[in-house]
Amino acid sequence: MAGRRPGQFELIARYFAPLARDFMGAGDLKSDNAFLPADARHDLVVKTDTIVAGVHFLPGERPERIAAKAVRVCLSDLAAGGATPYAYQLSLALPPRWTERWIAAFVRGLQADQRRYGITLCGGDTVATPGPLTITVTAFGRVPRGRGLSRAGARAGDELWVSGTIGDAALGLLAARHRLRSLALEKRYRLPQPRTVLGRRLVGIVHATADVSDGLLADAGHIAEASRLGLVVERERVPLSREARRVVASDPSLWAAVLGGGDDYELVMAVPPRRRAALLAAARAAGVKVSPIGVFTAGEGVRLTVAGRRTRPPRMGYVHF
Amino acid sequence: MAGRRPGQFELIARYFAPLARDFMGAGDLKSDNAFLPADARHDLVVKTDTIVAGVHFLPGERPERIAAKAVRVCLSDLAAGGATPYAYQLSLALPPRWTERWIAAFVRGLQADQRRYGITLCGGDTVATPGPLTITVTAFGRVPRGRGLSRAGARAGDELWVSGTIGDAALGLLAARHRLRSLALEKRYRLPQPRTVLGRRLVGIVHATADVSDGLLADAGHIAEASRLGLVVERERVPLSREARRVVASDPSLWAAVLGGGDDYELVMAVPPRRRAALLAAARAAGVKVSPIGVFTAGEGVRLTVAGRRTRPPRMGYVHF
């Protein structure tokens, strides 16, 4: 009945970006974050994310983990903005059969993440819904004035680096759905680890960042697009966990999930070669591994190579429609 | 199956307020708004509200009006904070059968309110939901540093004033549900008119404010509670529109809807008697009528009088559970 409908990015570009045209700090909604003045020395970095039961997390997931996921997907964006998080607002739409016990566990999850990330609740809303549990978090962070990172700003010749390992979450979702077996990967899907400590150390080192929420190639591609560049990614340099290596070795078609699946919440970064040492020092200080996996070029589009040969990239990006 | 469950205010007090304990500007979540530093001369005023189809607006409502409602319920809180709105983030959870035509109309509604209120979109999220249309808006405004208004701060002897007329929205909801006939009242329910022009003029004049979203007695009671005072409201002084007067005269049991129903989006204010002239001047400049309807007293609780005799208040406040 609906005919062909625009995808998420098309919707944003065609309908929502024009509404933000006059807001300098919104970057035409191409950035993960909005930047607002905070004080003489800082910008406020703001990001809103919504997660829905059965869409963004498994129905029946433990409330502590749902709380963590709701908060952490936003903190991941703040990390990509180079921001230090400090507060959040929470909107909770509760389905008919909620219990006080569920709320108590959910709040314990929030409390644990408040301590872990140094953030505090500063407002929100609680409503009833006849539909699934729906949670919106708006997270606030600070970054030195004018120094916030975004997807735009990469230059031709910059290397593409990525933090941690890629693909665990997408493979973990397959594990949670019993399409493959791996408890370790499943946990990685259920409980994202945003790179908040690394993110704030990237200010002044990298030219552009994004977090890997839609999928490695999609999110690295967002940097290329926002920076009006092309990008070459070498598949064999993409860092995999030992567990991911094992399952991909046994079924190479899973590379599509690794490169195209979302929810890794690692950072992809455009790094000028002369800043390589600074990046490695920042990563060491943050206790995070970083790996170079490609290079930004003149032109446009994302090319994937396997053993030096150009390959058709898998489906690009996890789009929630 | 769930046993007795806490109401919305109990949930907030017991579970969510402790999470905000360390955030000075959150006022223990007893305020409508959070206050964050904005620049040397201003605080940023932030408010998040969620509306759900079938709960907060009628299913099948026109998309332009849904957009207006989503934005305006937040702007009403900013007005109660004394803030001048300037930006908002929007999270849209779209049900399965959304159409591009619907989106286009919804965005036209946002565009019209951006012009009307001088605000601009600065970020957000768009996701799919198997449930009803769910919209979360986080609105941002500015107020002179340290001067933001909240529910706390009323003093014994302050008069309770209210803007505009009360009860139209609750009666309008009954009209929309065919329990009574009045197109004028129905429109008032469907399309709130937040008092943004009056709100910002109240800074330095009133001691405390709230917007009437839960119901006149409930929201005036929130001021009393946050200010640790009692409150007497005289029913015959509560300003009604001609249309509301007509329907209440024909069925006095509708007073319960007038005093206890929500969605008026007027402002209730605690005003020291010596500032009465300043309030009237501010209201005149804003083109809004204001009326004194009661007085704050030592003690606690809300008392309603009818012709000088104490009366049992109707069910207090529209709680969305």
Interface residues (C-beta under 8 A of the other chain):
Chain A: M1 A2 G3 R5 P6 Q8 L11 I12 Y15 F16 P18 L19 A20 R21 D22 F23 G25 A26 L29 N33 A34 L36 P37 A38 D39 A40 L44 V46 K47 T48 D49 T50 I51 V52 G54 V55 H56 A87 Q89 L90 S91 A93 L94 R97 W98 T99 E100 I103 A104 V107 L110 Q111 Q114 T120 L121 C122 G123 G124 D125 T126 V127 A128 T129 P130 G131 P132 T134 T136 T138 F140 H320 F321
Chain B: M1 A2 G3 R5 P6 Q8 L11 I12 Y15 F16 P18 L19 A20 R21 D22 F23 G25 A26 L29 N33 A34 L36 P37 A38 D39 A40 L44 V46 K47 T48 D49 T50 I51 V52 G54 V55 H56 A87 Q89 L90 S91 A93 L94 R97 W98 T99 E100 I103 A104 V107 L110 Q111 Q114 T120 L121 C122 G123 G124 D125 T126 V127 A128 T129 P130 G131 P132 T134 T136 T138 F140 H320 F321
